[in-house]
Amino acid sequence: MKKPIKYTLMGLAALVIAGGVLYSALAPTQVHLTRVAPKTAELSFTEQGLFTAGSVITIFPMVQGRLVEVNVEEGQTVREGDLLCVVDAEPLRRRADQIRGAIRGYEAQIAASEDQDRSSNATVDEKMRLERIAIDQAGKNLDRAREDLERAETLFQRGAIARVDVDDARAAVTQRESALRASRQGLNVIAAGAVSAGMADYYRALIEVERLNIEQLERDIENCRVTAAAGGVVTALHARGTNFITPSSPVAEITVTDGGAIEVFIATRDAGSVRVGDTAVLILKRRNGDVEFAGRVDHVDANAEIKLSPLGLEERKVKVKISPDLREAAGVPFGVGYDVDVRFILYREENKFAVPKTALYRDGDRDVLWVVRGGRARAAEVVKGMELRTEFVIESGLEEGDAVITDANNDKLKDGLRVAGTG
């Protein structure tokens, strides 16, 4: 009895083994699959940058005087036009009031001078009228003297009078000519006095000078309120340690945040892919979620610098400056010295098929991958596009929903092989 049982058991074991071998031969090969679907294909890299100031502005006062107020502290954020400090304007106001009093005095002098000029002009007019009468009379006297001289010379030639009478007539003509010249010169002197400017114009010139002085004083009074020339952070406050300031002594330094830049260093291998005008994604790390906004590449250094990696290793890196779009970061605390992650996008396209690099293999001059159709592996020729970090973009040869075997180096794969996939 023992032998038949033994043979029976041996037969059953053989059947089990044969069944297992047959099952192994007929069972589908297990593979890892990925389903093809349209996606955003992107090639990018990220580096940590630092938000730096656009510039530093030193604020100087426009006036000198006693400092009576300081309205800011170091480290305070200010806007353009915010009050930094106040200089005592009272001495300037007193000086302006004194000048206004002087102007009122000059105006009174002008009024008095004009009254005097009007009176003087009336006297001059009368003198000129009388002098003209005198000139007219002197002219008539000269004409009569000349007639008397002609008559005397005729009578002398006839022997009716003596030579002395002719000489007396000639002397009378000379005397009358001198009198006429004197009257004419007197008229010129009187006329010259009538057209003189007098003191009124002098006082008007003084008033004009003093009005210019008042305008300057009013500007100085306004400048006693020293304000921020730009928005930013007060990084130095010299006014806090003095009670008297002059135009040559700085009040404060403001580090301008508007127009600041993100400075980031990138590896030399990536520098050729980043160009001025490119867009970068700026990322501020926050506990309640990261904030992303755009930036524009403004400058790429031509030369590399030696920088230390987080592990203390020397690396050659290129400095890139990026202008942030601060409107997109509105309401988010963000200032000089903040760390900012910068993602440079080298390639980006929407609605693309992409597969892992391990799914592709070369067959001669063709790019091929394994696609599962009807439960069997099929070799599909594709057109390969952009190489991403871990994937290739596939331009043609695939359809949405295709199942692609991710390990093209599996030695078991052949066209028509039954497969079952995971993933």
C-alpha positions, 0 to 999 in steps of 0.5 A: 500500500505504501508504494502506490500512495508514494507514486500518487503523491509524486504524480500530483507534485509533478502536475503542480510543478507542470502547472506552475511552469505553464502558468509562468509561461502564459502569465503576462509580464509585470511592467510599470506604466504611465498614462499619457495626458496633456500637461504643462511641460516646463524646464526650470531651476531655482536658486535663492536670491536676496532683495537689495536696495535700489539706491541710498539717498542722503538727505541734507537740509536746505537751511541751517538752524536749531533742530526742534523736532526729530520725527523718525527712528532708524529702521523706520519705513517712510514714504516720499514726503514724510516729515523727518525733522523740523528746524526752528523757523522763528528767526526767519519769520522775524527777519521777514517781518522786519523786511516787510516793515522796511518796505512800508518805510520805502513806500512812504519815502516814494510817496514823499519823493513823488510829492516833492518831484511834483512841486519841483516840476511846477517851479521848473516849468515857471523858470523855463517859461521866464527863461524863454521870455528872456531869450526872446527879449535878448534876441530882439535886443541883439537884432536892434544892436546889429541894426544900430551898428549898420547905421553907425557904420553908414554914418561914419562913412558919410563923416556924420559921426566919429569912429568911437561911436562905431566902436560903441555900437559894435561893443553893444552887439557883442554884449547882446550876443553874450546875453543871448548865449547865457539865457540859452545855457540857463534854459538847458540847465533848468531843463536838465533838472526837470528830467532827473529821476529823483529819489522815488526810483531809488526806493523802488529798486530797494523794494524790489530787492527786499521782495526777493529777499522775502521770497527766499525767506519764505522758501527757507521757512518751508524748508525748515520741514525736512522731508523724505525725498523717496520712500524707503527705510531710514538706515542712518539718522544723523539728526538724532545726535545734534541740536543744530544742523547746516546745509553741509551736515546730513540729516538721514540716509534712506535706503530706497526699496522702490526700484530695488532688485533681487540679486541671485547667483546661478551656476555657469552651466545655466548662465547661457540660458538666462537672458536680459528680458526673461521672466522669472518667478519670485517666491516668498516663503510664508508659514501660511503658504508661499507667495509667487509674483513675477520678475524681469531679468535686468542684468546678467554679469559677464564674469563668474564669481567664486561663491561658497555652497551650503556645504562650504564648497567653492562654486563659480557662479554668475550674478543676475539682477531681477526687477520684481513686480511689487504690485503683485506682492502688494500687501505682503511684508517684503523689504531689503534683506529678505530671502527670495527663491527665484525660479528661472523658466528655460522652457514652458509649453502648455498641452504637451505629452511628456514621458520619463526619459527611461521610457525611450530607447533608440532603434537605429536612427529612430526614437521608440517607446513601448506602448501597451495596446490590447494588453500587449507591448507594442513598439511605437516610433515617436518624435522626441522634443525638448529634453526636460529634467527627467522627461522628454516632450513627445511631439508626435506618435502618442495619443491621449490615454496611451499607457507607456512602459517606463522601463524601456531597458527591460530585457523581457520586452518584445513586440506583442508580449502580454503585459500587465502594468501598475502605476 
